[in-house]
Amino acid sequence: MYEHWEGLLVQINSGNLSKSITIGNIYIPPRTSNDNLNAFVSEFSSIVLFLEHNCKNTLIIAGDFNINLLKLNGNDIYSSYFYSSISHNLFPQITFPTRITRTKLMVL
């Protein structure tokens, strides 16, 4: 169904919880083209919107997005992903560089 990224969503139900929890894991390969990143942002937003309207449960998303959050101002696709995520109350929890090279710092 989704050709340029991989993901898995699991819903956990428990009699002890007042509502269920959906946990998702997403992987986007490094050096994914801008067209494919745009497709991901659109597809991801549609999936989250569907879950918000139909599941009414807690949503946790983790993964390796390979989107550098330090470049939000210089990249329309990265900022589109970021603002789409926060519009669904999904906030990045990693706020420090996760990849450090001699010439770059990246929060991926």
N, CA, C and O atoms as a GROMACS GRO file, in nm:
protein
  432
    1MET      N    1   0.082  -0.118   0.000
    1MET     CA    2   0.000   0.000   0.000
    1MET      C    3   0.087   0.126   0.000
    1MET      O    4   0.066   0.215  -0.082
    2TYR      N    5   0.184   0.133   0.090
    2TYR     CA    6   0.274   0.248   0.095
    2TYR      C    7   0.409   0.202   0.045
    2TYR      O    8   0.472   0.116   0.106
    3GLU      N    9   0.451   0.259  -0.062
    3GLU     CA   10   0.565   0.208  -0.135
    3GLU      C   11   0.699   0.266  -0.088
    3GLU      O   12   0.803   0.203  -0.110
    4HIS      N   13   0.698   0.382  -0.026
    4HIS     CA   14   0.824   0.451   0.002
    4HIS      C   15   0.857   0.462   0.151
    4HIS      O   16   0.956   0.524   0.189
    5TRP      N   17   0.775   0.404   0.235
    5TRP     CA   18   0.801   0.400   0.379
    5TRP      C   19   0.732   0.276   0.436
    5TRP      O   20   0.644   0.218   0.375
    6GLU      N   21   0.776   0.240   0.554
    6GLU     CA   22   0.720   0.122   0.620
    6GLU      C   23   0.665   0.161   0.755
    6GLU      O   24   0.716   0.252   0.820
    7GLY      N   25   0.560   0.094   0.797
    7GLY     CA   26   0.503   0.125   0.926
    7GLY      C   27   0.419   0.010   0.979
    7GLY      O   28   0.374  -0.077   0.904
    8LEU      N   29   0.400   0.012   1.108
    8LEU     CA   30   0.319  -0.089   1.174
    8LEU      C   31   0.245  -0.020   1.288
    8LEU      O   32   0.306   0.053   1.367
    9LEU      N   33   0.116  -0.043   1.297
    9LEU     CA   34   0.035   0.007   1.408
    9LEU      C   35  -0.021  -0.111   1.484
    9LEU      O   36  -0.069  -0.208   1.424
   10VAL      N   37  -0.016  -0.104   1.616
   10VAL     CA   38  -0.068  -0.210   1.701
   10VAL      C   39  -0.160  -0.146   1.803
   10VAL      O   40  -0.123  -0.047   1.867
   11GLN      N   41  -0.279  -0.201   1.818
   11GLN     CA   42  -0.372  -0.152   1.920
   11GLN      C   43  -0.369  -0.246   2.039
   11GLN      O   44  -0.381  -0.368   2.023
   12ILE      N   45  -0.353  -0.189   2.158
   12ILE     CA   46  -0.346  -0.268   2.281
   12ILE      C   47  -0.471  -0.238   2.362
   12ILE      O   48  -0.498  -0.123   2.397
   13ASN      N   49  -0.546  -0.342   2.392
   13ASN     CA   50  -0.666  -0.329   2.474
   13ASN      C   51  -0.644  -0.403   2.605
   13ASN      O   52  -0.587  -0.512   2.608
   14SER      N   53  -0.689  -0.343   2.712
   14SER     CA   54  -0.676  -0.407   2.842
   14SER      C   55  -0.798  -0.372   2.926
   14SER      O   56  -0.845  -0.258   2.925
   15GLY      N   57  -0.847  -0.468   2.997
   15GLY     CA   58  -0.960  -0.443   3.085
   15GLY      C   59  -0.926  -0.345   3.196
   15GLY      O   60  -1.015  -0.281   3.252
   16ASN      N   61  -0.797  -0.332   3.228
   16ASN     CA   62  -0.755  -0.242   3.335
   16ASN      C   63  -0.740  -0.098   3.288
   16ASN      O   64  -0.730  -0.006   3.370
   17LEU      N   65  -0.737  -0.077   3.156
   17LEU     CA   66  -0.721   0.058   3.103
   17LEU      C   67  -0.857   0.116   3.068
   17LEU      O   68  -0.947   0.044   3.024
   18SER      N   69  -0.871   0.247   3.087
   18SER     CA   70  -0.998   0.310   3.054
   18SER      C   71  -1.019   0.319   2.903
   18SER      O   72  -1.132   0.326   2.857
   19LYS      N   73  -0.910   0.319   2.827
   19LYS     CA   74  -0.921   0.315   2.681
   19LYS      C   75  -0.798   0.246   2.624
   19LYS      O   76  -0.699   0.225   2.693
   20SER      N   77  -0.806   0.211   2.498
   20SER     CA   78  -0.696   0.139   2.436
   20SER      C   79  -0.583   0.234   2.398
   20SER      O   80  -0.599   0.356   2.399
   21ILE      N   81  -0.470   0.175   2.364
   21ILE     CA   82  -0.351   0.250   2.322
   21ILE      C   83  -0.311   0.198   2.184
   21ILE      O   84  -0.306   0.076   2.163
   22THR      N   85  -0.284   0.288   2.092
   22THR     CA   86  -0.231   0.250   1.961
   22THR      C   87  -0.086   0.295   1.956
   22THR      O   88  -0.055   0.412   1.978
   23ILE      N   89   0.003   0.200   1.926
   23ILE     CA   90   0.146   0.230   1.915
   23ILE      C   91   0.187   0.205   1.771
   23ILE      O   92   0.159   0.099   1.714
   24GLY      N   93   0.253   0.303   1.712
   24GLY     CA   94   0.298   0.290   1.574
   24GLY      C   95   0.449   0.301   1.565
   24GLY      O   96   0.513   0.369   1.646
   25ASN      N   97   0.504   0.233   1.467
   25ASN     CA   98   0.647   0.243   1.439
   25ASN      C   99   0.662   0.269   1.289
   25ASN      O  100   0.602   0.198   1.208
   26ILE      N  101   0.741   0.370   1.253
   26ILE     CA  102   0.756   0.410   1.114
   26ILE      C  103   0.903   0.414   1.077
   26ILE      O  104   0.988   0.454   1.157
   27TYR      N  105   0.931   0.372   0.955
   27TYR     CA  106   1.067   0.381   0.902
   27TYR      C  107   1.062   0.443   0.763
   27TYR      O  108   0.988   0.398   0.676
   28ILE      N  109   1.143   0.547   0.744
   28ILE     CA  110   1.162   0.609   0.613
   28ILE      C  111   1.310   0.593   0.581
   28ILE      O  112   1.395   0.637   0.658
   29PRO      N  113   1.343   0.532   0.468
   29PRO     CA  114   1.485   0.512   0.434
   29PRO      C  115   1.558   0.646   0.417
   29PRO      O  116   1.498   0.745   0.377
   30PRO      N  117   1.687   0.648   0.448
   30PRO     CA  118   1.768   0.768   0.424
   30PRO      C  119   1.765   0.804   0.275
   30PRO      O  120   1.746   0.718   0.189
   31ARG      N  121   1.786   0.930   0.248
   31ARG     CA  122   1.792   0.981   0.110
   31ARG      C  123   1.666   0.952   0.030
   31ARG      O  124   1.672   0.934  -0.092
   32THR      N  125   1.551   0.950   0.097
   32THR     CA  126   1.424   0.937   0.028
   32THR      C  127   1.399   1.065  -0.051
   32THR      O  128   1.425   1.175  -0.001
   33SER      N  129   1.349   1.053  -0.172
   33SER     CA  130   1.329   1.171  -0.258
   33SER      C  131   1.223   1.265  -0.199
   33SER      O  132   1.140   1.223  -0.118
   34ASN      N  133   1.228   1.390  -0.240
   34ASN     CA  134   1.131   1.489  -0.193
   34ASN      C  135   0.988   1.449  -0.229
   34ASN      O  136   0.896   1.467  -0.149
   35ASP      N  137   0.967   1.396  -0.349
   35ASP     CA  138   0.833   1.352  -0.388
   35ASP      C  139   0.782   1.243  -0.294
   35ASP      O  140   0.665   1.244  -0.255
   36ASN      N  141   0.868   1.150  -0.258
   36ASN     CA  142   0.827   1.042  -0.169
   36ASN      C  143   0.806   1.092  -0.026
   36ASN      O  144   0.718   1.042   0.044
   37LEU      N  145   0.886   1.189   0.017
   37LEU     CA  146   0.864   1.248   0.150
   37LEU      C  147   0.731   1.323   0.153
   37LEU      O  148   0.658   1.316   0.252
   38ASN      N  149   0.700   1.395   0.046
   38ASN     CA  150   0.570   1.463   0.038
   38ASN      C  151   0.456   1.363   0.046
   38ASN      O  152   0.357   1.386   0.115
   39ALA      N  153   0.470   1.251  -0.025
   39ALA     CA  154   0.368   1.146  -0.020
   39ALA      C  155   0.355   1.092   0.122
   39ALA      O  156   0.244   1.070   0.169
   40PHE      N  157   0.468   1.071   0.190
   40PHE     CA  158   0.463   1.022   0.327
   40PHE      C  159   0.388   1.119   0.417
   40PHE      O  160   0.301   1.078   0.493
   41VAL      N  161   0.420   1.249   0.408
   41VAL     CA  162   0.355   1.349   0.495
   41VAL      C  163   0.204   1.344   0.475
   41VAL      O  164   0.129   1.348   0.572
   42SER      N  165   0.160   1.336   0.352
   42SER     CA  166   0.017   1.329   0.322
   42SER      C  167  -0.045   1.200   0.375
   42SER      O  168  -0.150   1.204   0.438
   43GLU      N  169   0.019   1.087   0.350
   43GLU     CA  170  -0.033   0.958   0.394
   43GLU      C  171  -0.034   0.948   0.547
   43GLU      O  172  -0.131   0.901   0.606
   44PHE      N  173   0.073   0.994   0.610
   44PHE     CA  174   0.083   0.990   0.756
   44PHE      C  175  -0.028   1.074   0.819
   44PHE      O  176  -0.093   1.031   0.914
   45SER      N  177  -0.049   1.194   0.765
   45SER     CA  178  -0.153   1.281   0.817
   45SER      C  179  -0.291   1.217   0.801
   45SER      O  180  -0.374   1.227   0.891
   46SER      N  181  -0.316   1.153   0.689
   46SER     CA  182  -0.444   1.085   0.666
   46SER      C  183  -0.466   0.971   0.765
   46SER      O  184  -0.576   0.953   0.817
   47ILE      N  185  -0.361   0.895   0.790
   47ILE     CA  186  -0.371   0.783   0.885
   47ILE      C  187  -0.400   0.835   1.026
   47ILE      O  188  -0.488   0.783   1.095
   48VAL      N  189  -0.328   0.937   1.068
   48VAL     CA  190  -0.348   0.992   1.202
   48VAL      C  191  -0.488   1.052   1.214
   48VAL      O  192  -0.554   1.034   1.317
   49LEU      N  193  -0.534   1.121   1.112
   49LEU     CA  194  -0.669   1.178   1.112
   49LEU      C  195  -0.774   1.068   1.123
   49LEU      O  196  -0.871   1.082   1.198
   50PHE      N  197  -0.756   0.959   1.050
   50PHE     CA  198  -0.847   0.845   1.059
   50PHE      C  199  -0.850   0.790   1.202
   50PHE      O  200  -0.957   0.764   1.257
   51LEU      N  201  -0.732   0.772   1.261
   51LEU     CA  202  -0.725   0.719   1.398
   51LEU      C  203  -0.791   0.814   1.498
   51LEU      O  204  -0.860   0.769   1.589
   52GLU      N  205  -0.770   0.944   1.480
   52GLU     CA  206  -0.832   1.041   1.571
   52GLU      C  207  -0.984   1.034   1.566
   52GLU      O  208  -1.050   1.045   1.669
   53HIS      N  209  -1.039   1.015   1.448
   53HIS     CA  210  -1.185   1.017   1.432
   53HIS      C  211  -1.250   0.884   1.462
   53HIS      O  212  -1.368   0.880   1.498
   54ASN      N  213  -1.177   0.774   1.447
   54ASN     CA  214  -1.239   0.643   1.459
   54ASN      C  215  -1.198   0.562   1.581
   54ASN      O  216  -1.273   0.475   1.625
   55CYS      N  217  -1.083   0.588   1.637
   55CYS     CA  218  -1.034   0.504   1.746
   55CYS      C  219  -1.047   0.569   1.883
   55CYS      O  220  -1.069   0.499   1.982
   56LYS      N  221  -1.035   0.698   1.891
   56LYS     CA  222  -1.048   0.771   2.018
   56LYS      C  223  -0.961   0.713   2.129
   56LYS      O  224  -1.004   0.705   2.244
   57ASN      N  225  -0.840   0.674   2.094
   57ASN     CA  226  -0.751   0.618   2.196
   57ASN      C  227  -0.618   0.694   2.196
   57ASN      O  228  -0.593   0.779   2.111
   58THR      N  229  -0.536   0.661   2.292
   58THR     CA  230  -0.404   0.721   2.301
   58THR      C  231  -0.318   0.672   2.185
   58THR      O  232  -0.317   0.552   2.155
   59LEU      N  233  -0.246   0.764   2.120
   59LEU     CA  234  -0.162   0.729   2.006
   59LEU      C  235  -0.018   0.765   2.036
   59LEU      O  236   0.012   0.878   2.074
   60ILE      N  237   0.070   0.668   2.020
   60ILE     CA  238   0.214   0.688   2.037
   60ILE      C  239   0.281   0.644   1.907
   60ILE      O  240   0.260   0.532   1.861
   61ILE      N  241   0.362   0.733   1.849
   61ILE     CA  242   0.433   0.702   1.725
   61ILE      C  243   0.582   0.709   1.752
   61ILE      O  244   0.631   0.805   1.812
   62ALA      N  245   0.654   0.608   1.709
   62ALA     CA  246   0.800   0.605   1.721
   62ALA      C  247   0.856   0.565   1.586
   62ALA      O  248   0.781   0.528   1.496
   63GLY      N  249   0.987   0.571   1.572
   63GLY     CA  250   1.047   0.521   1.450
   63GLY      C  251   1.169   0.598   1.407
   63GLY      O  252   1.224   0.680   1.480
   64ASP      N  253   1.209   0.568   1.286
   64ASP     CA  254   1.324   0.632   1.224
   64ASP      C  255   1.273   0.703   1.099
   64ASP      O  256   1.260   0.643   0.993
   65PHE      N  257   1.245   0.832   1.115
   65PHE     CA  258   1.183   0.910   1.008
   65PHE      C  259   1.286   0.964   0.910
   65PHE      O  260   1.251   0.998   0.797
   66ASN      N  261   1.410   0.973   0.950
   66ASN     CA  262   1.515   1.031   0.867
   66ASN      C  263   1.475   1.169   0.814
   66ASN      O  264   1.501   1.203   0.698
   67ILE      N  265   1.412   1.246   0.900
   67ILE     CA  266   1.376   1.385   0.872
   67ILE      C  267   1.449   1.469   0.975
   67ILE      O  268   1.425   1.456   1.095
   68ASN      N  269   1.539   1.555   0.930
   68ASN     CA  270   1.623   1.633   1.020
   68ASN      C  271   1.544   1.752   1.074
   68ASN      O  272   1.518   1.849   1.003
   69LEU      N  273   1.507   1.744   1.202
   69LEU     CA  274   1.427   1.850   1.263
   69LEU      C  275   1.505   1.979   1.286
   69LEU      O  276   1.446   2.081   1.320
   70LEU      N  277   1.636   1.976   1.268
   70LEU     CA  278   1.714   2.099   1.277
   70LEU      C  279   1.706   2.181   1.149
   70LEU      O  280   1.753   2.295   1.145
   71LYS      N  281   1.646   2.126   1.045
   71LYS     CA  282   1.637   2.197   0.916
   71LYS      C  283   1.494   2.235   0.882
   71LYS      O  284   1.459   2.242   0.764
   72LEU      N  285   1.412   2.261   0.982
   72LEU     CA  286   1.272   2.296   0.956
   72LEU      C  287   1.260   2.426   0.877
   72LEU      O  288   1.176   2.436   0.788
   73ASN      N  289   1.344   2.524   0.907
   73ASN     CA  290   1.335   2.653   0.840
   73ASN      C  291   1.384   2.649   0.696
   73ASN      O  292   1.344   2.732   0.616
   74GLY      N  293   1.469   2.556   0.663
   74GLY     CA  294   1.526   2.552   0.529
   74GLY      C  295   1.466   2.448   0.438
   74GLY      O  296   1.514   2.430   0.325
   75ASN      N  297   1.362   2.376   0.483
   75ASN     CA  298   1.309   2.268   0.402
   75ASN      C  299   1.157   2.261   0.420
   75ASN      O  300   1.109   2.230   0.529
   76ASP      N  301   1.083   2.291   0.315
   76ASP     CA  302   0.937   2.293   0.322
   76ASP      C  303   0.878   2.158   0.359
   76ASP      O  304   0.777   2.151   0.429
   77ILE      N  305   0.939   2.050   0.311
   77ILE     CA  306   0.886   1.916   0.340
   77ILE      C  307   0.904   1.883   0.487
   77ILE      O  308   0.812   1.832   0.552
   78TYR      N  309   1.022   1.910   0.542
   78TYR     CA  310   1.047   1.883   0.683
   78TYR      C  311   0.952   1.964   0.771
   78TYR      O  312   0.896   1.911   0.866
   79SER      N  313   0.935   2.093   0.738
   79SER     CA  314   0.846   2.175   0.819
   79SER      C  315   0.701   2.130   0.803
   79SER      O  316   0.624   2.137   0.899
   80SER      N  317   0.663   2.085   0.684
   80SER     CA  318   0.528   2.033   0.663
   80SER      C  319   0.502   1.911   0.751
   80SER      O  320   0.397   1.899   0.813
   81TYR      N  321   0.600   1.819   0.757
   81TYR     CA  322   0.588   1.702   0.844
   81TYR      C  323   0.575   1.746   0.990
   81TYR      O  324   0.487   1.698   1.062
   82PHE      N  325   0.662   1.837   1.033
   82PHE     CA  326   0.663   1.880   1.172
   82PHE      C  327   0.530   1.944   1.210
   82PHE      O  328   0.470   1.907   1.311
   83TYR      N  329   0.482   2.040   1.130
   83TYR     CA  330   0.358   2.109   1.164
   83TYR      C  331   0.236   2.019   1.150
   83TYR      O  332   0.138   2.036   1.222
   84SER      N  333   0.241   1.925   1.058
   84SER     CA  334   0.133   1.827   1.049
   84SER      C  335   0.129   1.741   1.175
   84SER      O  336   0.021   1.714   1.228
   85SER      N  337   0.244   1.699   1.222
   85SER     CA  338   0.251   1.617   1.344
   85SER      C  339   0.198   1.692   1.465
   85SER      O  340   0.115   1.639   1.539
   86ILE      N  341   0.244   1.814   1.485
   86ILE     CA  342   0.199   1.886   1.605
   86ILE      C  343   0.053   1.926   1.595
   86ILE      O  344  -0.013   1.945   1.697
   87SER      N  345   0.000   1.939   1.472
   87SER     CA  346  -0.144   1.968   1.458
   87SER      C  347  -0.228   1.850   1.508
   87SER      O  348  -0.346   1.868   1.540
   88HIS      N  349  -0.169   1.732   1.513
   88HIS     CA  350  -0.236   1.613   1.566
   88HIS      C  351  -0.190   1.582   1.709
   88HIS      O  352  -0.212   1.471   1.759
   89ASN      N  353  -0.128   1.679   1.774
   89ASN     CA  354  -0.077   1.663   1.911
   89ASN      C  355   0.027   1.552   1.922
   89ASN      O  356   0.036   1.484   2.025
   90LEU      N  357   0.107   1.535   1.818
   90LEU     CA  358   0.220   1.443   1.820
   90LEU      C  359   0.347   1.527   1.821
   90LEU      O  360   0.384   1.586   1.720
   91PHE      N  361   0.412   1.532   1.935
   91PHE     CA  362   0.528   1.619   1.953
   91PHE      C  363   0.656   1.537   1.961
   91PHE      O  364   0.660   1.435   2.031
   92PRO      N  365   0.761   1.580   1.891
   92PRO     CA  366   0.889   1.508   1.900
   92PRO      C  367   0.941   1.507   2.043
   92PRO      O  368   0.937   1.608   2.113
   93GLN      N  369   0.987   1.393   2.086
   93GLN     CA  370   1.044   1.381   2.221
   93GLN      C  371   1.196   1.382   2.218
   93GLN      O  372   1.259   1.400   2.322
   94ILE      N  373   1.255   1.364   2.102
   94ILE     CA  374   1.401   1.370   2.088
   94ILE      C  375   1.435   1.513   2.047
   94ILE      O  376   1.398   1.557   1.938
   95THR      N  377   1.506   1.583   2.132
   95THR     CA  378   1.535   1.725   2.107
   95THR      C  379   1.684   1.754   2.102
   95THR      O  380   1.726   1.869   2.106
   96PHE      N  381   1.764   1.650   2.093
   96PHE     CA  382   1.909   1.666   2.088
   96PHE      C  383   1.960   1.594   1.963
   96PHE      O  384   1.892   1.504   1.913
   97PRO      N  385   2.077   1.630   1.913
   97PRO     CA  386   2.128   1.564   1.792
   97PRO      C  387   2.143   1.413   1.811
   97PRO      O  388   2.197   1.366   1.911
   98THR      N  389   2.093   1.339   1.714
   98THR     CA  390   2.102   1.193   1.718
   98THR      C  391   2.205   1.140   1.619
   98THR      O  392   2.242   1.023   1.624
   99ARG      N  393   2.249   1.225   1.530
   99ARG     CA  394   2.357   1.189   1.437
   99ARG      C  395   2.454   1.306   1.432
   99ARG      O  396   2.416   1.418   1.399
  100ILE      N  397   2.578   1.278   1.465
  100ILE     CA  398   2.681   1.382   1.469
  100ILE      C  399   2.796   1.338   1.380
  100ILE      O  400   2.852   1.229   1.397
  101THR      N  401   2.831   1.424   1.285
  101THR     CA  402   2.948   1.398   1.201
  101THR      C  403   3.045   1.514   1.222
  101THR      O  404   3.019   1.603   1.302
  102ARG      N  405   3.154   1.512   1.152
  102ARG     CA  406   3.253   1.620   1.166
  102ARG      C  407   3.197   1.754   1.120
  102ARG      O  408   3.243   1.859   1.164
  103THR      N  409   3.099   1.751   1.032
  103THR     CA  410   3.048   1.876   0.975
  103THR      C  411   2.900   1.901   1.000
  103THR      O  412   2.850   2.007   0.964
  104LYS      N  413   2.828   1.806   1.061
  104LYS     CA  414   2.683   1.821   1.074
  104LYS      C  415   2.633   1.771   1.209
  104LYS      O  416   2.690   1.680   1.270
  105LEU      N  417   2.525   1.835   1.254
  105LEU     CA  418   2.444   1.786   1.365
  105LEU      C  419   2.305   1.762   1.310
  105LEU      O  420   2.252   1.847   1.237
  106MET      N  421   2.244   1.649   1.343
  106MET     CA  422   2.111   1.619   1.293
  106MET      C  423   2.025   1.561   1.404
  106MET      O  424   2.072   1.481   1.485
  107VAL      N  425   1.899   1.602   1.408
  107VAL     CA  426   1.800   1.542   1.495
  107VAL      C  427   1.708   1.463   1.404
  107VAL      O  428   1.620   1.520   1.338
  108LEU      N  429   1.728   1.331   1.399
  108LEU     CA  430   1.652   1.247   1.306
  108LEU      C  431   1.548   1.166   1.381
  108LEU      O  432   1.474   1.089   1.320
   0.00000   0.00000   0.00000
